[in-house]
Amino acid sequence: MTHWILCFFRDERGAETTELAITGLVVAGGTVAGFNELKDKLSEKVGWTVRRLNQANGD
């Protein structure tokens, strides 16, 4: 059993795939966070613009 565990930890097959999967998850998470921030900023700008237009029209 100990031999099998040592061989398992020494075996590097699949290590690159795992590293790429983790990197992909980090990039995807960053992308989602970036888009959420962009959405929030755009909502603020649209709201500000609508308020300014309403003020200009006397509403």
N, CA, C and O of each residue as an XYZ file, in Angstrom:
236
protein
N       0.827     -1.191      0.000
C       0.000      0.000      0.000
C       0.872      1.255      0.000
O       0.596      2.215     -0.720
N       1.928      1.236      0.818
C       2.815      2.401      0.871
C       3.497      2.610     -0.473
O       3.685      3.744     -0.912
N       3.865      1.515     -1.121
C       4.492      1.604     -2.440
C       3.545      2.259     -3.440
O       3.954      3.106     -4.235
N       2.302      1.867     -3.393
C       1.313      2.433     -4.316
C       1.147      3.939     -4.075
O       1.066      4.708     -5.033
N       1.098      4.365     -2.817
C       0.942      5.783     -2.484
C       2.163      6.573     -2.955
O       2.016      7.658     -3.519
N       3.361      6.041     -2.729
C       4.576      6.728     -3.179
C       4.619      6.833     -4.695
O       4.997      7.872     -5.236
N       4.236      5.774     -5.375
C       4.192      5.811     -6.847
C       3.160      6.824     -7.327
O       3.384      7.524     -8.315
N       2.041      6.901     -6.635
C       0.990      7.838     -7.012
C       1.503      9.279     -6.928
O       1.237     10.083     -7.822
N       2.235      9.609     -5.862
C       2.732     10.965     -5.694
C       3.888     11.288     -6.630
O       4.094     12.448     -6.988
N       4.645     10.264     -7.030
C       5.756     10.494     -7.956
C       5.286     10.592     -9.411
O       5.961     11.194    -10.246
N       4.163     10.016     -9.701
C       3.637     10.012    -11.065
C       3.160     11.406    -11.437
O       2.285     11.959    -10.770
N       3.722     11.978    -12.490
C       3.374     13.343    -12.873
C       2.422     13.395    -14.063
O       2.146     14.477    -14.581
N       1.924     12.264    -14.499
C       0.951     12.293    -15.591
C      -0.305     12.986    -15.108
O      -0.798     12.708    -14.015
N      -0.804     13.858    -15.899
C      -2.011     14.565    -15.538
C      -1.759     15.833    -14.741
O      -2.681     16.615    -14.510
N      -0.514     16.043    -14.318
C      -0.201     17.247    -13.537
C      -0.397     18.487    -14.390
O      -0.935     19.491    -13.923
N       0.038     18.417    -15.637
C      -0.111     19.567    -16.531
C      -1.589     19.856    -16.787
O      -2.002     21.015    -16.817
N      -2.367     18.820    -16.968
C      -3.802     19.001    -17.184
C      -4.449     19.647    -15.973
O      -5.290     20.535    -16.114
N      -4.064     19.210    -14.789
C      -4.602     19.792    -13.563
C      -4.204     21.254    -13.438
O      -5.025     22.096    -13.073
N      -2.951     21.558    -13.739
C      -2.490     22.945    -13.671
C      -3.262     23.821    -14.657
O      -3.650     24.942    -14.327
N      -3.477     23.313    -15.847
C      -4.225     24.080    -16.845
C      -5.681     24.270    -16.427
O      -6.264     25.327    -16.667
N      -6.261     23.265    -15.811
C      -7.648     23.377    -15.342
C      -7.757     24.426    -14.241
O      -8.693     25.226    -14.234
N      -6.811     24.425    -13.317
C      -6.825     25.420    -12.247
C      -6.624     26.821    -12.821
O      -7.304     27.763    -12.414
N      -5.701     26.957    -13.756
C      -5.480     28.253    -14.402
C      -6.735     28.717    -15.120
O      -7.091     29.894    -15.052
N      -7.407     27.807    -15.805
C      -8.650     28.146    -16.493
C      -9.732     28.601    -15.532
O     -10.476     29.537    -15.828
N      -9.826     27.949    -14.389
C     -10.814     28.356    -13.381
C     -10.522     29.746    -12.830
O     -11.437     30.539    -12.609
N      -9.245     30.036    -12.610
C      -8.871     31.357    -12.100
C      -9.189     32.434    -13.143
O      -9.727     33.490    -12.808
N      -8.857     32.162    -14.395
C      -9.138     33.126    -15.460
C     -10.646     33.322    -15.622
O     -11.112     34.451    -15.772
N     -11.394     32.246    -15.593
C     -12.853     32.351    -15.714
C     -13.441     33.132    -14.544
O     -14.326     33.966    -14.737
N     -12.963     32.873    -13.352
C     -13.436     33.612    -12.182
C     -13.127     35.095    -12.280
O     -13.963     35.932    -11.938
N     -11.935     35.422    -12.745
C     -11.565     36.827    -12.937
C     -12.415     37.499    -13.993
O     -12.783     38.666    -13.859
N     -12.726     36.760    -15.044
C     -13.569     37.304    -16.105
C     -14.967     37.590    -15.587
O     -15.531     38.646    -15.873
N     -15.525     36.667    -14.834
C     -16.867     36.864    -14.269
C     -16.865     38.068    -13.334
O     -17.774     38.896    -13.387
N     -15.858     38.171    -12.486
C     -15.770     39.305    -11.563
C     -15.639     40.619    -12.328
O     -16.249     41.623    -11.960
N     -14.849     40.608    -13.384
C     -14.688     41.808    -14.205
C     -15.979     42.233    -14.868
O     -16.306     43.420    -14.885
N     -16.722     41.276    -15.417
C     -17.993     41.600    -16.061
C     -19.021     42.094    -15.049
O     -19.811     42.986    -15.359
N     -19.020     41.529    -13.850
C     -19.935     42.010    -12.812
C     -19.619     43.455    -12.433
O     -20.528     44.267    -12.258
N     -18.349     43.769    -12.309
C     -17.942     45.143    -11.999
C     -18.336     46.086    -13.137
O     -18.826     47.189    -12.898
N     -18.122     45.646    -14.356
C     -18.502     46.453    -15.520
C     -20.009     46.693    -15.546
O     -20.458     47.802    -15.836
N     -20.779     45.667    -15.247
C     -22.247     45.788    -15.207
C     -22.669     46.818    -14.177
O     -23.537     47.652    -14.437
N     -22.047     46.757    -13.000
C     -22.380     47.706    -11.939
C     -22.043     49.137    -12.351
O     -22.839     50.050    -12.131
N     -20.882     49.333    -12.942
C     -20.478     50.676    -13.366
C     -21.388     51.203    -14.467
O     -21.758     52.377    -14.463
N     -21.749     50.339    -15.408
C     -22.646     50.775    -16.481
C     -24.029     51.136    -15.938
O     -24.639     52.105    -16.390
N     -24.516     50.375    -14.987
C     -25.807     50.680    -14.365
C     -25.763     52.031    -13.670
O     -26.716     52.806    -13.755
N     -24.662     52.320    -12.982
C     -24.512     53.620    -12.328
C     -24.530     54.746    -13.353
O     -25.208     55.755    -13.158
N     -23.790     54.578    -14.439
C     -23.716     55.624    -15.469
C     -25.062     55.841    -16.147
O     -25.454     56.981    -16.393
N     -25.766     54.772    -16.446
C     -27.082     54.895    -17.083
C     -28.051     55.587    -16.128
O     -28.812     56.460    -16.546
N     -28.031     55.213    -14.869
C     -28.891     55.854    -13.877
C     -28.579     57.336    -13.746
O     -29.493     58.159    -13.684
N     -27.302     57.682    -13.704
C     -26.885     59.079    -13.624
C     -27.374     59.854    -14.842
O     -27.882     60.967    -14.711
N     -27.219     59.260    -16.035
C     -27.641     59.921    -17.273
C     -29.146     60.136    -17.292
O     -29.611     61.202    -17.696
N     -29.906     59.151    -16.865
C     -31.360     59.276    -16.831
C     -31.774     60.379    -15.858
O     -32.663     61.174    -16.164
N     -31.138     60.430    -14.699
C     -31.454     61.484    -13.726
C     -31.150     62.868    -14.292
O     -31.948     63.790    -14.128
N     -30.027     63.019    -14.945
C     -29.645     64.303    -15.540
C     -30.622     64.713    -16.639
O     -31.002     65.880    -16.736
N     -31.024     63.756    -17.461
C     -31.997     64.064    -18.520
C     -33.342     64.466    -17.932
O     -33.983     65.394    -18.426
N     -33.768     63.780    -16.888
C     -35.022     64.127    -16.235
C     -34.949     65.528    -15.617
O     -35.923     66.279    -15.669
N     -33.818     65.875    -15.045
C     -33.651     67.212    -14.476
C     -33.693     68.272    -15.575
O     -34.282     69.337    -15.393
N     -33.077     67.983    -16.699
C     -33.031     68.934    -17.807
C     -34.434     69.156    -18.397
O     -34.743     70.243    -18.885
N     -35.269     68.124    -18.346
C     -36.629     68.240    -18.886
C     -37.610     68.773    -17.858
O     -38.786     68.964    -18.168
N     -37.152     69.013    -16.649
C     -38.008     69.552    -15.603
C     -38.886     68.526    -14.937
O     -39.882     68.889    -14.310
N     -38.553     67.261    -15.048
C     -39.350     66.204    -14.404
C     -38.953     66.038    -12.968
O     -39.513     65.196    -12.267
